Amino acid sequence: MILTESKEHIRFLKFATVGALGAAIDFGVMNLMTHLFDLKLVYAGTISFICAVISNFTLNRYWTYPDSRSRHFLHQLGMFFLVNAAGIAFRIPTLHFVEPLMAGVFEKAGHLSNTTAQFFARNATLAFAIGVVMIWNFFINRYWTYNDID
């Protein structure tokens, strides 16, 4: 099974679409938590991550991989969550260490206020982390969580 096969290509596009919606949820919740509740990015990013994982699992189970329901819902959710939790091992240090660097770059290079630079840095850092983790998630989920389909 390779990504060039038509069926896998369609699955990847569906997975990416679900991921884009999950990213919108991730960004929305993260921005809400940091702006309204003044949470640090690591905490807000963790809450937003959990919201996105629940949404992504549900949509992937019923839309991307509708023929992959040989496992009980909670068992498959656990598998999906473990894959995503492994992704968070990359995500949390990235959010913690890259965001301050990005804020400095935006503030100096863009001649932006600290508040504006922080906003751009948070979102740029989260976008980078999401992109890397999405690639991991697709392949591991396809070959482990959803390996019961052709």
C-alpha positions as CSV (number, residue, x, y, z in Angstrom):
1,M,0.0,0.0,0.0
2,I,1.6,3.2,-1.1
3,L,0.4,6.8,-1.2
4,T,0.3,6.9,-5.0
5,E,-2.5,4.4,-5.1
6,S,-5.8,6.2,-5.8
7,K,-7.6,4.9,-2.7
8,E,-4.7,5.9,-0.4
9,H,-4.4,9.3,-2.1
10,I,-8.1,9.9,-1.5
11,R,-7.7,8.8,2.2
12,F,-4.7,11.1,2.6
13,L,-6.7,14.1,1.2
14,K,-9.6,13.2,3.5
15,F,-7.2,12.9,6.4
16,A,-5.7,16.3,5.5
17,T,-9.1,17.9,5.3
18,V,-10.0,16.5,8.7
19,G,-6.6,17.7,9.9
20,A,-7.3,21.2,8.6
21,L,-10.5,21.3,10.5
22,G,-8.7,20.0,13.6
23,A,-6.1,22.7,13.1
24,A,-8.8,25.3,13.0
25,I,-10.2,23.9,16.2
26,D,-6.6,23.8,17.6
27,F,-5.9,27.4,16.7
28,G,-9.3,28.7,17.8
29,V,-9.2,27.1,21.2
30,M,-5.5,28.0,21.7
31,N,-6.1,31.7,20.8
32,L,-9.2,31.7,23.0
33,M,-7.4,30.3,26.0
34,T,-4.3,32.5,25.6
35,H,-6.3,35.7,24.9
36,L,-9.3,35.4,27.2
37,F,-7.8,33.4,30.0
38,D,-4.2,34.4,29.7
39,L,-3.0,30.8,29.8
40,K,0.6,30.0,28.8
41,L,0.9,28.6,25.3
42,V,1.9,25.1,26.6
43,Y,-1.3,24.8,28.7
44,A,-3.6,26.4,26.1
45,G,-1.9,24.2,23.4
46,T,-2.5,21.1,25.4
47,I,-6.2,21.9,25.8
48,S,-6.6,22.8,22.2
49,F,-4.8,19.6,21.2
50,I,-7.3,17.4,23.1
51,C,-10.2,19.2,21.5
52,A,-8.7,18.7,18.0
53,V,-7.9,15.0,18.7
54,I,-11.5,14.2,19.7
55,S,-12.8,16.0,16.5
56,N,-10.2,14.3,14.3
57,F,-10.8,10.8,15.6
58,T,-14.6,11.1,15.1
59,L,-14.3,12.4,11.6
60,N,-11.6,10.0,10.5
61,R,-13.4,7.0,11.9
62,Y,-16.7,7.9,10.2
63,W,-15.5,9.7,7.0
64,T,-11.8,8.9,6.1
65,Y,-11.9,5.3,7.2
66,P,-15.5,4.3,7.4
67,D,-14.7,0.7,6.6
68,S,-12.4,0.5,9.7
69,R,-14.7,-0.3,12.5
70,S,-13.7,-3.8,13.3
71,R,-12.4,-2.5,16.6
72,H,-14.6,-1.2,19.4
73,F,-14.9,2.6,19.4
74,L,-13.1,3.1,22.7
75,H,-10.3,0.7,21.7
76,Q,-9.7,2.6,18.4
77,L,-10.0,6.0,20.1
78,G,-7.3,4.8,22.6
79,M,-5.0,3.8,19.7
80,F,-5.6,7.1,17.9
81,F,-5.0,9.0,21.1
82,L,-1.7,7.2,21.7
83,V,-0.4,8.1,18.3
84,N,-1.4,11.7,18.8
85,A,0.1,11.7,22.3
86,A,3.4,10.5,20.8
87,G,3.1,13.5,18.5
88,I,2.7,15.8,21.5
89,A,6.1,14.7,22.7
90,F,7.4,16.8,19.7
91,R,4.7,19.5,20.1
92,I,5.1,20.6,23.7
93,P,8.9,21.2,23.6
94,T,8.4,23.0,20.2
95,L,5.7,25.3,21.7
96,H,7.8,25.9,24.8
97,F,11.2,26.6,23.1
98,V,10.4,27.9,19.6
99,E,7.7,30.4,20.5
100,P,10.1,32.8,22.4
101,L,12.5,32.7,19.6
102,M,9.8,33.4,17.0
103,A,8.5,36.3,19.1
104,G,11.9,37.9,19.1
105,V,12.2,37.4,15.3
106,F,8.7,38.9,14.7
107,E,9.4,41.8,17.1
108,K,12.8,42.8,15.6
109,A,12.4,41.9,12.0
110,G,8.8,43.0,11.7
111,H,9.2,46.0,14.0
112,L,6.1,44.9,15.8
113,S,4.9,45.6,19.3
114,N,5.5,42.8,21.8
115,T,1.8,41.9,21.9
116,T,1.5,41.6,18.1
117,A,4.8,39.7,17.9
118,Q,3.5,37.3,20.6
119,F,0.3,36.7,18.6
120,F,2.2,35.9,15.4
121,A,4.8,33.8,17.2
122,R,2.2,31.7,18.9
123,N,0.4,31.0,15.7
124,A,3.5,30.4,13.6
125,T,4.9,28.0,16.3
126,L,1.7,26.1,16.5
127,A,1.5,25.9,12.6
128,F,5.0,24.4,12.5
129,A,4.2,21.9,15.2
130,I,0.9,20.9,13.6
131,G,2.6,20.3,10.2
132,V,5.3,18.0,11.5
133,V,2.9,16.1,13.7
134,M,0.3,15.7,10.9
135,I,2.8,13.7,8.8
136,W,3.6,11.4,11.7
137,N,-0.1,11.0,12.6
138,F,-1.2,10.0,9.1
139,F,1.4,7.3,8.6
140,I,1.2,5.8,12.0
141,N,-2.5,5.9,12.2
142,R,-2.9,4.4,8.7
143,Y,-0.6,1.5,9.5
144,W,-1.6,0.8,13.1
145,T,-5.0,2.4,14.1
146,Y,-6.7,1.8,10.7
147,N,-4.7,-1.2,9.6
148,D,-7.8,-3.4,9.3
149,I,-8.7,-2.0,5.8
150,D,-7.3,-2.6,2.4
